[in-house]
Amino acid sequence: MVVKDLTVNNFEEEVVNSKTPVIIDFFADWCGPCQMLKPVFEKLSGEYEGKLNFRRLNTENEEMIAMQFGIQGIPALVLVNDKKEVGRIVGFMGEEQLKSKIDSILSKI
């Protein structure tokens, strides 16, 4: 499944106004761990369809949004629900570990 990229033009529609919680993958093309996370993130996006929207944001292209979230290290995954950050996962991890962390955050919202 292809994950939609976020830009300053679609951020409000895709994240702020979303009725479904959103997980944003903050990444950069030069970041090795980010590239390793991409296929894991895309695979999981299919498993959470209807429960969690998966989106990617290139920190090089959208610096202002990354700064608003206080992103200091990538890859960083931020879960947003009702316009608020409800969880953050920093660094690369495998599918099972990532799924466990996402489920843990989702169980609290």
N, C-alpha and C positions, 0 to 999 in steps of 0.2 A: 504494500500500500504506500502510495506517495504522500508524504506529509507536506502540507501547505506551508509556504514561507510567509513570515510576517514582515510587513513594512510599515512605515509611518502612515501610509495611506489606508491600510486595512486593519491596523491594530485595534482601533476602537470597535469596529464591527466584529472582528474575530475573537477578541479577548474581553474588552470592557463590557460589551453588550451581550456576551454569550450567556445563554441560559444553562449551558452545560459547563462543568469545570474544564479548565484548559491547562495543559502542561506545555510549557515553552522550553525548547532546547536552545539555549544560548550557545552559539558556536562560532568558529572562524575556520576558513578553509586551510590555513597554515597549521592548525592544531591537530596533531596526531591522534590524541585520545578522542577528540571530537569526531574525527573520521571513523574511528573504531566504534563509537557509540551509534553512529547514524543507522547502520542496518539493524541493530538491536531496537532502537527507538521506532524505526519504521515497522518492524515485525510486531512489536507490542501495540502499536496504534490500531491494528486490526482486532486485537483481543479486547480492547476497551471501547469499541465502537458503540456510540450511544450513551456511554457513561463518562467518557473523558475525551476531549478533543486534543489531538497532538499537533503542535505547531513548532516551527523552527525559526530562529531569528539570528541572522548573521550580524555579529557584534561589530564587524568592520563597516558594514553598510548602514547600520542603525544604531550608531553610538549613543544617541540621546535616550533611546528606550533602554538600552543596557545600563546607562548611568542612572536612570530613574529607578531601576531595580537594584542598584548598587552591586552590579556584577563585577567581581574582582578576579575570579578565576573561572576558566572554562575547561571542559564542558560544565555548564550549570543548568539544571532543570528546575524550573519554578512552576509550582501549581498555583493557579489563580481561580478563585471561586467568589462570585458576587463582588467583583472589583477589588478583592483583597488577596494578598499572598497568603496561602494556607500551608505551604510547605516548600522546602528547597532541598535538592540533592546535588552535591557538587562532586565532580570527578567521574572517571569512567568506572563502570561496573558491568558485570555480565547480566544476561537476561533474567535469571532467577532472582538474583540479589536486587536488581532494579524493580522487578515486579513486586517483590516483597515490600520494598520501601514505598512504592506507589500505593499499594493496597493499604499499608499502614496509614498513610496520609489521608486517603479517601475514606477510611473508616471513621475519621474524626470530623468529617464535614457533613 
